[in-house]
Amino acid sequence: MTKFRTDPQLTLPFPNPDPLVLARDAADFPYADHPRLRRTIAVVSVPTPIKYWPRNDRPRDKLLDRGAGALTNAELLAIVLRAGARGRTALDQARALLAQCDDDWHQLGVLGAGDLREGGLGPVQSTQILAVVEIAKRYGEQEFKPGEPLRGSADVYAHFRERLAAEPREHFYAVLLDNKHRKLKDVLLSLGSLTASIVHPRDAFAAVVREAAAAVVFVHNHPSGDPTPSKEDIEITQRLRAVGELMGVRVLDHIVIGKGRYVSFVDDGYW
């Protein structure tokens, strides 16, 4: 699609001229060859709106005709964005946003509103993306709800994996349990740097005492994606267990979450 902008003060040979006329190309522009217009038409190339594309190429119609599985990542994201901006279609914007994230949904999931705005999205489109990402996280989680009994490390991993797997910083949580190992609540103990999370036993057990918990499972993530416990992880776990024994609180496990997998100190022999 091409935009032809004319001089609004020019007397044109057709009635009620619109200073901005849309046409497919120069040949479609009314009176484009008129000698008085040749030097007054500014041609700016803009993408053809998606609504003018063939039905098979339009993401929304493609989804309706062939199902969501037939769409590319960019086409799915374009449907969420709904409209383009700054001379780009919604599909152009979706491709640019995915390129920013290396076509990785997990990287998209950790972008904040500021990151999305810097990527060229407006406030409405940014909130649409953030809402869809949060829905996806909640859908992917198998929530370990308060009152439910702990059956094993897999319950804790399923509860935290979508929330923590792609986080760029370490988060250290305590899952508080009663004397029958039923869940009371999750408590965020520490929010660390890009490479480390600092938690002190005093802070960890302050939450335990406050909620009158009888047992606890500690959980944290490795932003690198590799859940193998570090030397520091092993040392802090030993300290937490020692403090728990003094206080009469059972430390049942420490779970480290990576990308697509996890390590349980109990199940994997670090206890």
Buried (B, 14 or more C-beta within 10 A) or exposed (E): BBBBEBBEEEEBEEEEBEEEBEBEEEEEBEBBEBEEBEEBBEEEEBBEEBEEBEEEEBBBBBBEEEEEEEBBBBBBBBBBBEEBBEEBBBBBBBBBBBEBBEBEBBBBBBBEEEBBEEBBBBEEBBEBBBEBBEEBBEEEBEEBEEEEEBEEBEBBBBBBBBBBBBBEBBBBBBBBBBEEBBBBEBBEBBEBEEEBBBBBBEBBBBBBEEBEBBBBBBBBBBBEBEBEBBEEBEEBBBBBBEBBEEEEBBBBBBBBBBBEBBBBBBBBEBB
